[in-house]
Amino acid sequence: MKKIILLYFLTLFSFVAQSQQMENLRDFDRRKYHFGFALGYNTSDFYLDRNVKLDYQRDSLLVLEVQKKPGFNLGIVSSLDLLPTFKIRFLPTLSFQERVLEYTYAKFPDTTEHWNKKVESTYLDFPLLMKFRTERIKNFAAYFVAGGRYGMDMASNKDVENANAPLKDQIVKITKADYGMEIGGGMDFFLEYFKFGIELKLSTGFKNVLIQENTKFSTPIDKLRTRVWTFSLTFEG
């Protein structure tokens, strides 16, 4: 996360000087519709709730943690400009995500047993966001975005057979569909031929995406909800 924030500010500072030059794209805010594309870097993990109904005197699980992993996004930007400072944005996005669930079990007599279970997703996301932007200062403006998201995991593992698989081959299944909210902010820079934006956004899932099969690796979990930080570069004409 620190690397994403550092990249965000380095990109911002590199464009500050440009924002003080002659005003570009003077008619940009007079047009109702704008289209473009977005490239993003993400780190994804889960909000994890442990199963409090387990008998911990008999359960050997000591630690259960989620390890964040990097991924990337490719998206299409469609913007309806209701006002120069208020826009509705629809951004169909292909998001490649990965997380690792790390289990540590107590093992007789005084040793531990470790298991890592990778959870990979390829989401086709459909965020609908409201964008509140400041007035332009020459070629620069700041903005805030908030809205909802519906996503479908195109790489969903919900149909994988777990029942008779050895432990090393068992997986933690998650549902195909997910939905939640997105919130973030960024900066717009009006260049000579297009508008360039940098954005940092948090996506939080509302749905429990865990498919509970009462296996060694799903039983300790009560709920899994998605959480993704995304740093994006947008290009709009």
Protein Blocks (a to p, Z undefined) as FASTA:
>chain_A
ZZmmmmmmmmmmmmmmmmmmccehkllmmpfbdcddddddddddddddddfkbcfklpcb
fbdcddddddddddddddddfbfkbccddddddddddddddddddddfkbccdddddddd
dddddddddddddddehjaccdddddddddddfkbcklpcfklgcfklpccdddfbdcdd
ddddddddddfkbccdddddddddfbdfbdcehiaklmmpmbdcdddddddddddZZ
